[in-house]
Amino acid sequence: MASGDLQLLLPRCRLQQLARDWLAEDTPWLDFAGWAASHGDQGCQEAVLLCKSVGVLAGCPFFQAVCEEAGCSVTWEKSEGSWLQPVTRVATVRGSVNDLLLAERPALNVLSRVSGVATLARQVSERAQAAGWTGQVTGTRKTTPGFRLPEKYGLLVGGAGTHRYGISDLIMLKDNHIWAMGGVRKALHSLHSLAGRTLKVEVECRSLEEALEAAEAGADIIMLDNFTTEFLHQAAFSVKTSFPRVVVEASGGVSPQNLLQFLGPHVDMVSMGCLTQGPPSIDFSLKLSKGLKYTSGSSDPGPAASTNRQ
């Protein structure tokens, strides 16, 4: 995992806007159940955040932003990036009952999802490091619509790279771009004429010939896409021999099960869409303290008065 506090990467204004959007999506009108739960009990209440499955804790800034937007405060007992075992007490949330109930589902949703991304990212990154590979495993733009920032952040917490965030911070020429623009050389010439050299350019290549042509024409990153693993390493060697400064990326069909086959001395980066498309969520729940029957180390927190509504 990267050193330093990754939470400082997240602009407060973006956290607040996301929290507002998620709360508005979940409560577009009147909150009848919240009103009924809080009727006659307007004092401040405590709820305990529990992790009930194995995984990396990630997404704390998003969870906290939702809680604060709903009028609650959060005291963390575990830090971002911690490896959690069931059942672990993670945080205490304080607020009125109706505010706690309002924040609960959106806050748990984002924490569970981001922690799932971070968990898979850590597993594959550690597997690559254990194999002695010095490159980087990254995600892709295959993210949930409207949820890219949390998922990309989860990759970082898990120790993987984000790759590009969107189409404006790295120019990538995929097969459709190349076909539409009349070939690799024409495409790169047009881009360099317009954008200069201020943005890096990556070219998705389907053959060694195309990869060498793109590198010669000035591409900064060569993506060897959907190559068989044997041909991948041959092509990576050829590109690096002729253009040692070019970054070689392997992509297409990479999974946690076959990852090691794509790692090699001439491959600098392996991108995996499954890091944000397929990871299972980590199971968290939020339970009111006054009804909680929790024993440390138990696999079952007991029949508490849970706020974990569907």
Backbone bond lengths (Angstrom), bond angles and torsions (degrees), N, CA, C in turn:
res aa  C-N    CA-C-N  psi(-1)  N-CA   C-N-CA  omega(-1)  CA-C   N-CA-C  phi
1 M - - - 1.457 - - 1.516 109.62 -
2 A 1.333 117.45 146.69 1.455 121.59 179.38 1.520 110.16 -63.36
3 S 1.342 115.86 146.30 1.451 119.81 179.00 1.528 109.66 -77.58
4 G 1.350 115.61 160.35 1.454 119.99 179.85 1.518 111.62 91.24
5 D 1.313 114.72 171.32 1.459 121.73 -177.89 1.527 109.68 -85.74
6 L 1.322 116.80 103.70 1.465 120.52 -177.34 1.519 112.24 -66.36
7 Q 1.331 117.46 -20.94 1.459 119.85 -179.99 1.528 111.66 -62.87
8 L 1.341 116.66 -24.04 1.462 120.37 179.46 1.529 111.89 -70.02
9 L 1.343 117.27 -13.26 1.471 120.42 176.93 1.523 112.39 -70.82
10 L 1.327 117.17 -21.58 1.459 121.12 -170.68 1.525 111.32 -92.54
11 P 1.330 118.27 115.42 1.470 120.63 178.07 1.528 110.47 -63.19
12 R 1.321 116.67 134.46 1.463 120.81 -178.34 1.528 111.58 -58.83
13 C 1.333 116.38 -37.07 1.469 119.14 -178.08 1.526 111.33 -63.84
14 R 1.355 116.99 -35.55 1.458 119.72 178.80 1.524 110.83 -71.56
15 L 1.330 117.01 -39.07 1.460 120.51 177.15 1.522 110.63 -61.23
16 Q 1.320 116.05 -44.62 1.467 120.04 -179.11 1.516 111.24 -64.25
17 Q 1.342 116.74 -41.81 1.461 119.46 -178.75 1.519 111.56 -66.43
18 L 1.332 117.05 -42.08 1.462 120.27 177.68 1.529 110.65 -62.59
19 A 1.326 116.30 -43.87 1.464 120.11 179.54 1.526 111.09 -59.96
20 R 1.307 116.97 -42.64 1.470 120.64 178.85 1.520 111.26 -64.10
21 D 1.325 115.72 -41.96 1.464 119.33 -179.27 1.536 110.93 -65.15
22 W 1.325 116.72 -43.18 1.466 119.88 -179.06 1.532 111.44 -66.40
23 L 1.320 116.59 -40.39 1.467 119.57 178.69 1.525 110.82 -67.30
24 A 1.335 116.63 -39.41 1.469 120.24 179.35 1.525 111.15 -66.77
25 E 1.323 116.95 -35.60 1.460 120.84 177.85 1.525 110.90 -65.11
26 D 1.334 116.33 -39.50 1.458 120.55 -176.02 1.523 112.85 -81.45
27 T 1.317 117.05 -28.32 1.467 120.98 -179.16 1.527 109.19 -130.52
28 P 1.331 117.59 75.18 1.467 119.98 -176.73 1.520 113.65 -77.44
29 W 1.356 116.85 -11.86 1.462 118.94 -175.56 1.520 108.99 -143.06
30 L 1.319 118.47 -127.47 1.460 122.12 -175.38 1.527 111.27 -89.46
31 D 1.339 116.31 144.25 1.461 122.24 -179.84 1.529 108.59 -105.45
32 F 1.312 116.29 84.00 1.463 121.03 -176.87 1.530 111.73 -67.08
33 A 1.356 116.56 -43.96 1.462 119.99 -177.51 1.522 111.34 -64.90
34 G 1.341 116.77 -40.36 1.455 120.10 177.73 1.513 112.11 -63.13
35 W 1.325 116.19 -39.90 1.471 120.69 177.65 1.527 110.39 -62.77
36 A 1.325 116.34 -43.69 1.466 119.77 -178.16 1.533 110.88 -65.85
37 A 1.343 116.78 -39.99 1.461 120.44 -177.95 1.520 111.82 -66.97
38 S 1.313 117.17 -32.94 1.461 120.81 -175.79 1.524 113.32 -94.42
39 H 1.315 116.74 -3.67 1.464 119.75 -176.07 1.528 110.44 -62.00
40 G 1.312 115.42 121.01 1.462 120.50 178.87 1.512 114.20 83.52
41 D 1.330 118.07 0.84 1.468 120.96 -179.59 1.525 107.76 -139.16
42 Q 1.346 116.48 84.63 1.460 121.26 -173.92 1.527 113.16 -97.69
43 G 1.344 118.43 2.04 1.454 120.93 -178.84 1.518 112.79 -74.47
44 C 1.329 114.54 169.74 1.468 120.57 177.86 1.522 109.82 -71.89
45 Q 1.331 115.49 134.88 1.458 121.49 -179.92 1.528 109.76 -119.42
46 E 1.309 115.62 163.59 1.464 122.71 177.12 1.510 109.94 -114.66
47 A 1.341 115.51 140.39 1.457 120.96 172.28 1.520 108.16 -130.14
48 V 1.319 116.21 145.39 1.465 121.73 -177.07 1.528 109.05 -106.80
49 L 1.319 115.45 129.34 1.462 121.84 175.39 1.525 108.42 -89.77
50 L 1.328 116.29 122.04 1.460 122.57 -177.70 1.527 110.44 -118.54
51 C 1.334 115.43 140.39 1.462 120.87 169.66 1.514 107.94 -99.90
52 K 1.331 117.02 127.85 1.456 121.23 -174.55 1.534 113.10 -115.74
53 S 1.336 116.65 12.64 1.459 119.81 174.83 1.518 109.21 -145.70
54 V 1.314 116.41 169.55 1.468 121.79 -177.79 1.524 109.79 -80.01
55 G 1.328 116.85 134.69 1.451 118.56 176.84 1.513 113.19 168.03
56 V 1.334 114.91 179.57 1.459 123.17 179.08 1.528 109.19 -89.55
57 L 1.319 116.11 133.95 1.465 120.99 174.02 1.517 108.77 -78.65
58 A 1.327 117.39 117.93 1.460 122.03 -179.77 1.522 109.16 -149.89
59 G 1.327 115.60 144.71 1.459 120.51 -179.55 1.511 113.46 101.89
60 C 1.327 117.33 13.21 1.474 120.41 -179.40 1.531 112.98 -55.54
61 P 1.341 119.97 -41.15 1.467 119.14 -179.85 1.530 112.64 -62.03
62 F 1.326 117.19 -34.39 1.463 120.53 179.66 1.532 110.49 -72.74
63 F 1.323 115.95 -43.24 1.471 120.71 176.39 1.526 109.80 -57.65
64 Q 1.335 115.98 -47.86 1.464 119.75 -177.91 1.523 111.63 -65.72
65 A 1.328 117.54 -38.19 1.468 120.54 179.81 1.519 111.18 -62.14
66 V 1.339 117.01 -40.81 1.465 120.36 177.96 1.520 110.18 -64.56
67 C 1.321 116.57 -45.84 1.467 120.12 -179.27 1.530 111.17 -61.72
68 E 1.319 116.47 -44.86 1.460 119.50 -178.79 1.522 111.53 -67.35
69 E 1.315 117.12 -37.22 1.465 120.11 177.59 1.516 111.01 -63.40
70 A 1.343 116.79 -30.57 1.466 121.44 178.47 1.525 112.51 -86.10
71 G 1.335 117.33 -0.21 1.455 120.29 177.42 1.509 115.23 95.08
72 C 1.339 117.72 16.86 1.469 122.18 -178.47 1.530 109.99 -111.25
73 S 1.330 116.15 163.62 1.457 122.25 175.42 1.524 109.12 -118.80
74 V 1.343 115.73 154.62 1.463 121.05 -177.22 1.524 109.58 -127.34
75 T 1.333 116.54 132.51 1.458 122.81 172.06 1.524 107.89 -116.26
76 W 1.331 116.08 116.54 1.468 120.63 -174.23 1.525 111.12 -87.08
77 E 1.307 116.24 137.52 1.453 122.82 176.14 1.532 111.59 -109.47
78 K 1.315 116.96 -15.15 1.459 123.13 173.39 1.526 107.92 -126.01
79 S 1.322 116.00 148.56 1.460 120.08 -175.79 1.521 111.92 -98.10
80 E 1.316 114.13 157.56 1.462 121.37 178.22 1.528 110.40 -54.93
81 G 1.317 117.14 133.07 1.456 121.83 179.90 1.512 114.34 91.76
82 S 1.351 117.98 -3.76 1.466 120.88 179.43 1.528 110.40 -67.30
83 W 1.326 115.74 145.19 1.461 121.32 173.36 1.525 107.74 -89.07
84 L 1.324 116.81 120.45 1.459 121.70 -172.72 1.524 111.53 -106.98
85 Q 1.315 114.90 146.63 1.453 123.37 173.17 1.530 108.35 -118.34
86 P 1.314 117.46 150.85 1.465 118.91 176.78 1.538 110.42 -77.76
87 V 1.313 119.03 145.02 1.439 128.16 -13.48 1.526 106.88 -97.43
88 T 1.327 118.20 128.10 1.454 122.73 -176.67 1.519 110.46 -119.19
89 R 1.321 115.05 132.95 1.460 120.61 173.95 1.527 107.74 -79.81
90 V 1.326 116.98 122.22 1.461 121.91 -171.35 1.523 112.35 -105.19
91 A 1.334 117.03 -39.73 1.466 120.23 -176.35 1.524 110.11 -161.00
92 T 1.322 114.58 165.52 1.454 121.84 172.69 1.524 108.29 -119.19
93 V 1.312 116.09 130.28 1.465 121.73 179.77 1.522 108.24 -113.08
94 R 1.336 117.17 133.03 1.459 121.87 -177.85 1.516 110.63 -122.32
95 G 1.316 115.45 139.51 1.453 121.24 177.86 1.510 109.71 169.69
96 S 1.320 117.23 178.54 1.457 120.10 175.61 1.525 108.98 -67.87
97 V 1.324 116.76 158.14 1.462 120.65 -176.43 1.515 111.36 -58.01
98 N 1.313 118.01 -46.37 1.462 119.28 -177.14 1.529 111.85 -66.84
99 D 1.347 117.61 -32.50 1.465 119.97 176.91 1.535 111.18 -70.04
100 L 1.326 115.66 -40.35 1.466 119.58 176.80 1.525 111.35 -61.35
101 L 1.311 116.14 -43.42 1.459 120.81 179.76 1.521 111.64 -67.02
102 L 1.313 116.48 -34.03 1.459 121.47 179.56 1.531 110.81 -67.68
103 A 1.330 115.73 -41.44 1.468 120.25 -176.21 1.519 112.85 -78.51
104 E 1.336 116.05 -25.71 1.463 121.00 -166.43 1.525 115.37 -52.29
105 R 1.318 118.51 -59.76 1.458 120.50 -171.94 1.531 112.86 -66.89
106 P 1.351 120.23 -49.29 1.467 118.00 177.75 1.526 112.63 -60.46
107 A 1.337 117.27 -39.08 1.465 120.35 -178.84 1.523 110.83 -66.69
108 L 1.331 117.31 -43.34 1.464 120.55 178.48 1.523 111.39 -67.02
109 N 1.320 116.84 -38.69 1.466 120.14 -179.86 1.520 111.53 -57.51
110 V 1.338 116.34 -48.84 1.457 118.92 -176.26 1.524 110.64 -70.73
111 L 1.324 118.14 -38.92 1.461 120.32 179.74 1.530 110.98 -64.83
112 S 1.323 117.13 -43.00 1.460 121.15 -179.79 1.526 111.49 -63.80
113 R 1.325 115.79 -43.32 1.462 120.48 -177.42 1.524 111.60 -68.82
114 V 1.319 117.06 -48.53 1.467 120.08 -177.98 1.527 110.46 -65.79
115 S 1.319 117.41 -37.96 1.465 120.56 177.56 1.528 110.89 -64.56
116 G 1.324 117.69 -35.80 1.457 120.80 176.12 1.514 112.26 -63.77
117 V 1.335 116.73 -43.45 1.467 120.90 177.41 1.525 110.03 -62.47
118 A 1.330 116.66 -46.15 1.461 120.71 -178.55 1.527 111.69 -63.72
119 T 1.313 116.88 -36.57 1.464 120.71 -178.99 1.525 111.06 -64.90
120 L 1.333 117.05 -48.46 1.461 119.66 178.74 1.529 110.76 -66.00
121 A 1.333 116.74 -39.59 1.465 120.07 178.87 1.519 110.81 -60.69
122 R 1.331 117.30 -41.24 1.466 119.55 179.34 1.525 110.93 -67.44
123 Q 1.307 116.96 -40.64 1.464 119.84 -178.37 1.525 111.51 -61.58
124 V 1.340 117.21 -46.70 1.465 118.83 -177.76 1.528 111.43 -73.88
125 S 1.331 117.59 -34.92 1.464 120.09 179.16 1.522 110.98 -65.80
126 E 1.317 116.39 -42.67 1.463 119.79 178.86 1.532 111.44 -67.51
127 R 1.331 116.32 -33.50 1.463 120.23 177.42 1.531 110.34 -65.06
128 A 1.330 116.00 -41.09 1.460 120.36 179.13 1.527 111.05 -67.40
129 Q 1.317 117.50 -41.67 1.459 121.24 179.14 1.521 111.20 -65.37
130 A 1.335 116.29 -40.34 1.463 120.38 -179.76 1.524 111.68 -63.00
131 A 1.336 116.28 -26.49 1.465 120.77 178.56 1.521 112.28 -79.89
132 G 1.340 116.54 -3.03 1.453 120.29 178.71 1.518 114.37 86.82
133 W 1.317 116.78 9.07 1.470 120.96 -179.23 1.518 109.58 -80.21
134 T 1.328 117.93 137.70 1.460 122.01 -176.15 1.527 113.09 -103.59
135 G 1.339 117.76 3.66 1.459 120.81 178.46 1.519 112.25 -82.19
136 Q 1.325 115.81 -164.24 1.463 120.55 -176.75 1.525 111.14 -129.19
137 V 1.330 114.94 133.66 1.462 121.71 169.62 1.525 107.75 -85.77
138 T 1.320 116.83 133.60 1.463 120.08 -178.64 1.530 110.97 -131.39
139 G 1.317 114.40 165.61 1.452 120.84 171.10 1.512 110.53 -86.38
140 T 1.332 116.37 -164.14 1.461 122.84 178.87 1.530 108.61 -140.52
141 R 1.335 116.68 -168.97 1.463 120.76 174.43 1.528 111.82 -87.40
142 K 1.297 117.47 10.01 1.470 120.94 177.74 1.528 108.85 -81.68
143 T 1.324 114.48 74.32 1.460 121.61 -176.19 1.527 110.13 -118.07
144 T 1.313 115.81 167.31 1.462 121.30 177.51 1.522 109.25 -71.92
145 P 1.344 119.26 128.03 1.467 120.50 179.77 1.528 111.69 -53.77
146 G 1.328 116.12 129.86 1.454 121.54 179.58 1.515 114.31 82.59
147 F 1.340 116.79 -1.07 1.459 120.36 -173.54 1.527 110.87 -127.96
148 R 1.326 117.04 19.56 1.466 120.32 -174.17 1.521 112.36 -65.53
149 L 1.334 117.12 -43.85 1.463 118.93 -177.58 1.530 111.90 -59.72
150 P 1.333 120.18 -49.70 1.467 118.86 177.00 1.528 113.51 -59.72
151 E 1.325 117.59 -41.10 1.461 119.65 -177.87 1.524 111.87 -69.76
152 K 1.329 117.64 -40.21 1.459 120.03 176.54 1.529 110.54 -64.93
153 Y 1.325 116.61 -37.98 1.452 120.88 176.79 1.531 110.23 -63.14
154 G 1.329 117.03 -40.93 1.457 121.21 177.77 1.520 112.16 -59.84
155 L 1.329 117.57 -37.03 1.465 121.09 176.26 1.524 110.67 -58.79
156 L 1.328 116.10 -44.82 1.463 120.50 -179.00 1.520 111.77 -64.61
157 V 1.337 116.64 -43.40 1.462 119.81 179.40 1.528 110.00 -61.68
158 G 1.326 116.68 -35.72 1.453 121.12 179.74 1.511 114.50 -77.81
159 G 1.336 117.43 -9.75 1.459 120.49 177.57 1.508 115.01 98.45
160 A 1.327 117.78 6.27 1.468 121.58 177.08 1.523 109.72 -97.02
161 G 1.333 115.78 168.88 1.460 120.68 176.22 1.514 110.92 -89.95
162 T 1.312 116.47 159.22 1.462 120.78 -178.95 1.521 112.57 -88.23
163 H 1.338 118.13 -17.90 1.457 122.67 -167.04 1.525 107.00 61.75
164 R 1.325 120.27 -149.17 1.464 119.47 177.51 1.519 109.88 -82.94
165 Y 1.332 115.50 148.96 1.461 119.84 179.12 1.526 110.08 -79.17
166 G 1.318 116.72 -45.04 1.459 121.00 -179.64 1.512 109.88 -148.40
167 I 1.305 116.90 -175.90 1.464 120.69 -172.88 1.529 113.14 -75.11
168 S 1.327 117.93 -7.68 1.458 119.80 -176.53 1.517 114.17 -95.79
169 D 1.348 119.54 -15.85 1.463 119.20 -175.54 1.526 113.13 -100.24
170 L 1.309 118.37 -6.56 1.458 124.03 170.76 1.520 106.38 -153.38
171 I 1.340 116.11 128.00 1.466 119.72 179.73 1.518 108.69 -83.08
172 M 1.322 116.42 119.18 1.460 119.98 176.87 1.525 109.78 -117.60
173 L 1.307 115.48 124.24 1.458 121.20 175.54 1.517 108.46 -97.46
174 K 1.318 115.83 110.75 1.456 120.99 177.29 1.527 108.67 -95.03
175 D 1.321 116.43 179.39 1.465 119.83 -173.94 1.527 112.14 -57.86
176 N 1.333 117.43 -40.05 1.465 119.61 -179.32 1.525 112.10 -65.46
177 H 1.342 117.02 -37.23 1.464 119.81 176.49 1.529 110.16 -61.93
178 I 1.331 115.55 -46.67 1.460 120.42 -176.15 1.519 111.02 -64.12
179 W 1.328 116.81 -43.46 1.464 120.11 178.14 1.527 110.80 -63.01
180 A 1.328 116.66 -42.23 1.470 120.33 -177.73 1.523 112.30 -68.06
181 M 1.345 116.61 -28.43 1.462 120.48 -174.69 1.522 113.14 -100.20
182 G 1.339 117.06 4.11 1.459 120.10 173.07 1.509 115.70 84.93
183 G 1.322 117.29 22.49 1.467 119.44 175.87 1.515 112.57 121.07
184 V 1.334 114.79 167.07 1.462 121.19 -175.23 1.523 111.76 -64.68
185 R 1.315 118.18 -48.38 1.470 120.89 -175.84 1.526 111.58 -62.74
186 K 1.318 116.25 -44.77 1.463 119.47 179.85 1.521 110.84 -63.74
187 A 1.326 115.80 -41.19 1.458 119.92 -179.31 1.528 111.11 -62.88
188 L 1.325 116.91 -46.79 1.463 120.32 -178.85 1.530 111.68 -67.79
189 H 1.317 117.33 -38.09 1.462 120.24 177.72 1.525 110.69 -62.24
190 S 1.317 117.09 -43.91 1.459 120.46 179.74 1.522 111.41 -62.84
191 L 1.337 115.89 -42.91 1.460 119.70 -178.96 1.519 111.91 -66.11
192 H 1.310 117.11 -45.19 1.455 119.91 -179.61 1.525 111.74 -65.47
193 S 1.319 117.05 -31.78 1.463 120.47 177.26 1.522 110.93 -66.87
194 L 1.340 116.07 -34.80 1.466 120.37 -177.20 1.524 112.27 -86.89
195 A 1.317 116.94 -49.53 1.470 121.29 -171.53 1.523 113.41 -98.37
196 G 1.316 118.18 -8.54 1.454 120.42 -176.03 1.518 110.35 66.68
197 R 1.317 115.62 -143.96 1.467 120.56 -178.20 1.530 112.04 -114.76
198 T 1.328 116.30 17.46 1.464 118.97 -176.90 1.520 112.73 -76.84
199 L 1.340 117.76 -23.91 1.456 122.01 177.23 1.529 109.34 -114.62
200 K 1.319 115.68 137.08 1.456 118.82 176.29 1.526 110.09 -71.68
201 V 1.324 114.76 151.14 1.463 120.82 -178.78 1.527 108.65 -120.84
202 E 1.328 114.82 129.91 1.463 121.55 175.01 1.519 108.87 -114.18
203 V 1.315 116.37 140.88 1.460 121.30 179.99 1.522 109.12 -122.07
204 E 1.326 115.77 126.84 1.461 122.34 174.42 1.525 108.34 -80.36
205 C 1.322 116.34 119.84 1.467 120.96 -174.20 1.523 110.80 -116.83
206 R 1.331 114.76 141.00 1.466 121.11 -177.43 1.509 112.66 -104.96
207 S 1.343 116.70 -5.60 1.470 120.46 -179.42 1.516 108.88 -151.06
208 L 1.322 116.29 163.53 1.463 120.37 176.97 1.524 110.17 -64.02
209 E 1.330 117.15 -39.32 1.465 120.30 -179.75 1.530 110.65 -60.55
210 E 1.307 116.73 -42.56 1.456 120.64 179.39 1.529 110.94 -67.16
211 A 1.326 116.28 -37.33 1.465 120.64 179.21 1.529 110.79 -64.52
212 L 1.326 117.83 -44.90 1.460 121.04 179.30 1.524 111.16 -66.55
213 E 1.314 116.36 -38.04 1.465 120.48 177.79 1.529 110.58 -63.47
214 A 1.321 116.73 -43.40 1.464 120.92 -179.80 1.525 111.10 -65.82
215 A 1.310 117.25 -42.21 1.462 120.43 179.47 1.522 111.07 -64.32
216 E 1.318 116.38 -41.89 1.467 120.62 178.95 1.525 111.38 -65.35
217 A 1.327 116.65 -32.71 1.473 121.02 -178.76 1.525 112.54 -81.74
218 G 1.334 117.88 -2.47 1.459 119.39 172.84 1.503 116.58 111.52
219 A 1.327 118.90 13.09 1.465 120.00 177.02 1.526 109.58 -67.22
220 D 1.323 115.46 143.15 1.465 120.91 178.77 1.525 111.70 -88.35
221 I 1.340 116.01 -33.12 1.457 121.66 -177.73 1.526 108.15 -130.91
222 I 1.304 116.05 132.78 1.460 121.95 176.85 1.524 108.24 -110.13
223 M 1.324 116.39 119.38 1.460 120.39 175.04 1.523 108.85 -96.52
224 L 1.319 115.58 117.83 1.457 121.12 173.87 1.518 106.43 -90.92
225 D 1.325 115.34 102.37 1.461 121.18 -167.95 1.522 111.97 -102.07
226 N 1.333 114.93 126.19 1.473 121.81 175.92 1.527 112.61 59.64
227 F 1.328 116.76 35.43 1.455 121.19 173.31 1.530 108.81 -82.46
228 T 1.313 117.61 147.80 1.464 118.67 168.17 1.523 107.20 -63.79
229 T 1.314 117.34 152.43 1.462 118.98 -174.14 1.533 112.01 -62.93
230 E 1.322 117.27 -35.06 1.467 119.95 178.75 1.521 110.96 -65.02
231 F 1.334 116.31 -47.68 1.458 120.29 -179.16 1.524 110.73 -71.29
232 L 1.332 117.12 -30.62 1.467 121.55 177.96 1.518 110.42 -55.64
233 H 1.321 117.43 -50.00 1.457 120.38 -175.11 1.524 111.71 -71.73
234 Q 1.336 117.34 -31.45 1.459 120.07 174.71 1.527 110.47 -65.78
235 A 1.344 115.41 -44.05 1.463 119.99 -179.36 1.527 110.90 -67.48
236 A 1.330 117.14 -41.01 1.462 120.58 179.05 1.530 110.60 -61.32
237 F 1.318 116.69 -41.40 1.464 120.88 177.57 1.524 110.76 -61.07
238 S 1.325 116.93 -43.95 1.476 120.67 -178.39 1.523 111.08 -64.63
239 V 1.323 116.87 -43.33 1.463 120.47 -179.94 1.524 110.46 -64.50
240 K 1.326 117.10 -46.99 1.460 121.31 -177.72 1.521 112.18 -66.76
241 T 1.331 117.24 -33.13 1.459 120.45 178.52 1.523 110.93 -65.24
242 S 1.315 116.66 -42.03 1.465 120.79 -177.94 1.535 112.92 -85.75
243 F 1.340 116.43 -30.87 1.462 120.93 -176.20 1.539 109.03 -136.09
244 P 1.323 117.31 75.48 1.470 120.50 -172.64 1.521 114.64 -62.55
245 R 1.323 118.98 -22.44 1.467 120.86 -178.39 1.528 112.93 -86.04
246 V 1.306 117.33 -10.68 1.455 120.67 179.61 1.530 109.31 -74.92
247 V 1.332 116.24 137.16 1.459 121.59 176.17 1.526 108.89 -84.13
248 V 1.318 116.54 130.32 1.462 121.35 179.98 1.522 108.95 -106.05
249 E 1.325 115.01 125.46 1.465 121.59 179.34 1.523 109.78 -115.33
250 A 1.317 115.89 136.28 1.464 121.54 173.36 1.517 108.17 -103.49
251 S 1.324 116.18 135.88 1.458 120.17 -177.99 1.521 109.21 -153.60
252 G 1.343 114.30 158.78 1.461 119.45 176.41 1.511 112.46 97.93
253 G 1.311 116.20 110.53 1.448 120.98 176.57 1.513 115.31 76.79
254 V 1.339 117.43 14.63 1.465 120.60 -179.47 1.527 109.03 -86.00
255 S 1.309 116.45 131.36 1.461 121.99 179.23 1.524 108.88 -132.89
256 P 1.331 117.85 166.39 1.472 118.72 175.76 1.521 112.57 -58.96
257 Q 1.338 116.96 -29.06 1.461 120.88 -177.56 1.531 112.38 -74.55
258 N 1.349 118.06 -35.56 1.468 119.37 -175.90 1.528 112.89 -109.85
259 L 1.326 117.42 9.66 1.462 122.06 -174.74 1.520 112.77 -50.71
260 L 1.310 117.10 -45.79 1.468 120.55 -173.88 1.519 112.66 -59.95
261 Q 1.332 117.61 -26.30 1.466 120.91 -179.79 1.535 111.72 -68.28
262 F 1.340 117.05 -22.06 1.460 121.21 -176.51 1.530 112.57 -93.34
263 L 1.322 117.47 -8.33 1.453 121.32 -177.98 1.516 109.93 -85.03
264 G 1.321 116.25 137.13 1.455 119.97 179.61 1.505 110.67 -165.66
265 P 1.335 118.35 167.65 1.467 122.11 -175.14 1.521 114.25 -67.19
266 H 1.330 117.72 -17.43 1.464 120.37 -177.73 1.537 111.86 -109.49
267 V 1.321 117.01 5.54 1.464 122.51 176.30 1.525 107.85 -104.82
268 D 1.325 116.28 120.45 1.467 121.18 -176.66 1.523 112.96 -90.52
269 M 1.324 116.44 -25.54 1.459 120.24 -171.63 1.526 109.18 -151.09
270 V 1.324 116.20 140.47 1.462 121.83 174.02 1.522 107.00 -124.78
271 S 1.321 116.80 120.77 1.468 120.57 -178.91 1.524 109.86 -102.42
272 M 1.341 114.82 139.84 1.469 121.03 -174.01 1.526 109.97 -134.49
273 G 1.326 116.65 111.29 1.458 120.57 177.01 1.513 112.89 -66.32
274 C 1.334 117.03 -26.25 1.462 120.61 -176.87 1.518 112.74 -66.60
275 L 1.327 118.58 -17.05 1.460 120.41 -179.49 1.526 111.58 -63.97
276 T 1.319 116.93 -29.71 1.464 120.08 177.90 1.523 112.74 -112.21
277 Q 1.322 117.78 -12.68 1.465 119.94 -179.22 1.524 113.57 -93.88
278 G 1.348 116.92 -29.22 1.450 117.59 -168.93 1.506 119.80 -120.68
279 P 1.344 120.06 -4.91 1.466 117.36 -172.53 1.523 112.59 -71.29
280 P 1.337 118.08 138.78 1.461 119.94 174.62 1.523 110.49 -70.47
281 S 1.307 116.33 147.19 1.462 120.67 179.02 1.522 110.14 -73.17
282 I 1.330 115.68 152.07 1.459 121.88 174.73 1.530 107.96 -86.85
283 D 1.314 116.46 139.36 1.465 122.05 -172.59 1.529 111.29 -85.85
284 F 1.327 115.77 111.19 1.462 122.38 173.93 1.524 109.12 -118.58
285 S 1.321 116.08 152.86 1.465 120.08 173.01 1.518 109.29 -141.43
286 L 1.317 115.65 157.89 1.462 122.77 179.80 1.524 107.44 -122.31
287 K 1.342 116.59 121.83 1.461 120.44 -173.66 1.521 110.47 -128.25
288 L 1.320 116.58 136.43 1.453 121.17 177.48 1.524 110.39 -63.93
289 S 1.316 116.75 131.52 1.466 121.34 -175.89 1.520 112.40 -62.23
290 K 1.321 116.63 -35.18 1.465 118.59 -174.77 1.528 112.09 -68.45
291 G 1.327 117.40 -16.60 1.456 119.36 177.65 1.513 113.18 -113.82
292 L 1.353 115.73 7.21 1.459 119.52 -172.12 1.519 111.42 -86.00
293 K 1.324 115.53 126.89 1.460 121.60 173.01 1.524 106.37 -113.78
294 Y 1.319 114.61 88.57 1.456 120.14 -170.72 1.522 110.19 -119.14
295 T 1.318 116.48 128.61 1.452 122.56 176.34 1.516 108.77 -115.65
296 S 1.316 116.97 123.05 1.464 121.28 -177.67 1.519 110.55 -56.46
297 G 1.338 115.37 131.02 1.460 121.40 178.48 1.508 113.77 88.19
298 S 1.327 117.59 -8.05 1.459 119.99 179.69 1.512 110.49 -75.57
299 S 1.310 117.01 148.47 1.468 120.57 176.98 1.513 111.24 -84.06
300 D 1.326 117.08 -5.91 1.456 121.31 -178.93 1.514 108.95 -134.96
301 P 1.354 118.12 113.74 1.451 120.30 -177.36 1.512 113.37 -70.53
302 G 1.310 117.84 -3.36 1.458 119.96 175.39 1.504 113.17 94.87
303 P 1.321 117.55 171.11 1.468 122.25 -176.78 1.511 111.56 -80.67
304 A 1.323 115.09 66.59 1.472 119.45 -176.49 1.518 111.07 -78.30
305 A 1.327 113.68 167.26 1.461 119.69 172.83 1.517 106.79 -79.16
306 S 1.318 117.31 91.51 1.452 122.15 -171.10 1.512 111.84 -85.03
307 T 1.344 115.07 144.09 1.450 119.98 170.49 1.525 111.51 -94.58
308 N 1.328 116.30 10.78 1.468 120.45 -173.18 1.525 111.00 -80.64
309 R 1.328 115.78 73.47 1.464 120.74 -179.45 1.518 110.65 -77.46
310 Q 1.329 117.08 150.28 1.461 121.44 177.07 1.523 109.99 -73.97
